[in-house]
Amino acid sequence: MSINERIEDQLNSHAVLLYMKGTPYFPQCGFSSKAVQILQACETEFAYVNIFDDSDIREGLKEYSSWPTFPQLYAKGELVGGADIMIEMFESGELKALLDDIKPA
């Protein structure tokens, strides 16, 4: 399985997926920590991938998404953005609205 196929498999398996440095319980950078806080404030369930656990995913995702930094938030397989975009969308209410639309009934 190619790296792109692995990434697509992960994205197809989770409605909301955060590629981050560390885990939600032990984020290993401030931006990943902020991303987790935002998702928790939105009261949304999300899966995560610790990019430090898989260097192929870490490097492959940069090319797959054309987004060079982490964290990277995906909703329904589409890149939402990194921490800065998440902060802006959260402050405007746009992120919670997006995430509420994909919550399971």
C-alpha positions in Angstrom: 0.0 0.0 0.0 1.4 3.4 -1.0 1.7 6.2 1.5 -1.1 8.1 -0.3 -3.3 5.0 0.0 -2.5 4.8 3.7 -3.4 8.4 4.2 -6.7 8.1 2.3 -7.5 5.0 4.3 -7.0 6.9 7.5 -9.1 9.9 6.2 -11.9 7.6 5.0 -12.0 5.8 8.4 -12.6 9.0 10.5 -15.1 11.9 9.9 -12.7 14.2 11.8 -9.0 13.5 11.9 -6.2 15.5 13.4 -2.6 14.8 12.3 -0.6 16.2 15.2 2.6 16.2 17.1 2.0 14.0 20.1 -1.4 12.9 21.4 -4.4 14.8 22.7 -3.3 13.8 26.2 0.3 14.8 25.7 0.7 17.2 22.7 4.3 17.8 21.8 4.0 21.3 20.5 1.9 24.4 21.3 0.1 24.4 18.0 -1.0 20.8 18.4 -2.1 21.6 22.0 -4.2 24.5 20.8 -5.8 22.4 18.0 -6.9 19.8 20.6 -8.3 22.5 22.9 -10.3 24.0 20.0 -11.7 20.6 19.0 -12.6 19.9 22.6 -14.3 23.3 22.9 -16.3 22.4 19.8 -17.4 19.3 21.6 -16.6 17.1 18.7 -15.3 13.6 18.6 -12.1 13.3 16.6 -9.4 10.7 15.8 -5.8 11.6 15.7 -2.5 10.4 14.3 0.7 11.2 16.1 3.1 12.0 13.3 6.1 11.2 15.4 5.0 7.6 15.4 5.3 7.2 11.6 7.9 9.2 9.6 6.4 8.0 6.3 3.0 9.5 7.2 4.8 12.7 8.5 6.7 13.2 5.3 4.0 11.8 2.9 1.2 14.0 4.3 3.2 17.2 3.6 3.2 16.2 -0.1 -0.4 14.8 -0.1 -1.9 17.9 1.4 0.5 20.5 0.0 0.6 21.8 3.6 4.1 21.8 5.1 3.3 22.1 8.8 1.4 20.3 11.6 -1.2 20.0 13.0 -3.4 19.4 10.0 -7.2 19.0 10.6 -9.3 17.0 8.1 -13.1 16.9 8.1 -14.8 14.3 5.8 -11.5 13.7 4.1 -11.0 17.4 3.2 -8.1 19.5 4.6 -9.5 22.2 6.9 -6.1 23.7 7.7 -3.6 24.1 10.4 -3.7 25.7 13.8 -3.9 29.3 12.6 -6.9 28.5 10.3 -8.5 26.5 13.1 -8.2 29.5 15.5 -9.7 31.9 13.0 -12.6 29.5 12.1 -13.2 28.8 15.8 -13.4 32.5 16.8 -15.8 33.2 13.9 -18.0 30.1 14.8 -17.4 28.6 11.4 -15.4 25.6 12.7 -18.1 24.5 15.2 -20.7 24.9 12.5 -18.6 22.7 10.1 -18.0 20.1 12.8 -21.6 20.1 14.0 -22.7 19.3 10.4 -20.8 16.1 10.4 -21.5 14.8 13.9 -23.2 11.4 13.8 -26.9 11.6 14.6 
